[in-house]
Amino acid sequence: TAADSCKTFIKVSTSGSPSWTLPSRTNGLFFTFICGNTTAGFTVTSSAAVIHFKTSATGTALTSTTTLTNTQGTAVVGDAISIVCSGASWWITSQTGVFAAS
């Protein structure tokens, strides 16, 4: 929820595919998501706006999607994204590891 802005969420699940859904877009909302266990991937979804990101922390191409996935196949403990809302869309402000549009 918007009340959770500025919080860090760590995926520690050992099964399934945990996911978080971002709240309605509001300028300034900020969240961080971290991979804490590689036995399952995780997703971050925006139901109301696109997420602008790079597929890797060192990549230069900007990609837009409504769902980001840190898959079990590429996950490394410590993979993380920090995301902020501009009011119109979501932008990755910091990224470590590989994330894919899904």
Buried (B, 14 or more C-beta within 10 A) or exposed (E): EEEBBEEEBBBBBEEEBBBBEBBEBEEEBBBBBBBBBBEBBBBBBBEEBBBBBBBBBEEEEEBEBBBBBBBBEBBEEEBBBBBBBBEEBBBBEEBBBBBBBE
